[in-house]
Amino acid sequence: MKFAVIVFPGSNCDEDMYHAVSEVLQEEAEMVWFEEADLDEYDGVLLPGGFSYGDYLRSGAVASVSKVIAQVREFIAAGKPVLGVCNGFQVLLEMGELPGAMLRNRDLKFICREESLTVEQTDTMFTSSYEEKETISLPVAHGEGNYYCDAAVLEKLKENRQIAFTYKNNPNGSTGNIAGITNEAGNVLGMMPHPERAVEELLGNDDGLRIFESILTHWRDVHAVNN
Amino acid sequence: MCKVNIYITLKEAVLDPQGKVISQSLKDLEYDGVRDVRTGKYLQVELADRENAEQKIEDMCNRLLANPVIEDYTYTIEEVV
């Protein structure tokens, strides 16, 4: 499986994402500068964390109308997996590929620590390697991770089973304790916690690795069927 | 040429943590009459011509300058001779 890590000006978790996929998952990965991307040759797209365009205007807003975005939309429409972490999640929200928006954290502090999460959904291509309602721990690092959506959208997210992860102890004020959601089709996951920073027991935590393993498992299943 | 003043505010239903902190700080300065503070953004956009300015500005706001999920916007247009 071949992943593209899209690099925007101001991305800073791109190397970690690349490392997680190429060194730990041991699949092909390339860091792709957002202006030069040709996504046709990839099987998965990873939108990394950081501060694209310095968070000017709103987090992810400027990146969400940048050159690579038309291709990302095509990629999503083709049903291929797209994972957006932290700023990548913010970009997906600003693109309108995921519902809702991000606000400043409830207590206005940048939060950088591990948070306990509940895996709410295991029948997705991103979470199939977890147990339903399993508690995992992943690092969060954000100032604007306060997920907002109105009551109607929250209801729809629940109905469609699009809530992938929730916080056990809501750190930032997110609506419905939401830490990560998928799109309706199930091939886009946006999440604030950083799975790519938790892929090796050597570094104290490998709870995030199973997201990448799930994507790979799904890709292999589809690939096997197609052959 | 015309100058457009755009005011972007958080929707009523959206909590504004910055506004809350500023409001509290004003109360600490003993401005007891302060009931609420809401923060927002102010942008100045210069357009080469006045023609269809409303349509252009609304398009810009909807596509980039404001996020309709959480924000409202208003604007005024000044013609500059």
Interface residues (C-beta under 8 A of the other chain):
Chain A: L57 R58 A61 V62 V65 L93 E94 P99 G100 A101 L103 R104 N105 R106 D107 L108 N146 Y148 C149 D150 G173
Chain B: A13 V14 L15 P17 Q18 V21 R63 L64 L65 N67 V69 I70
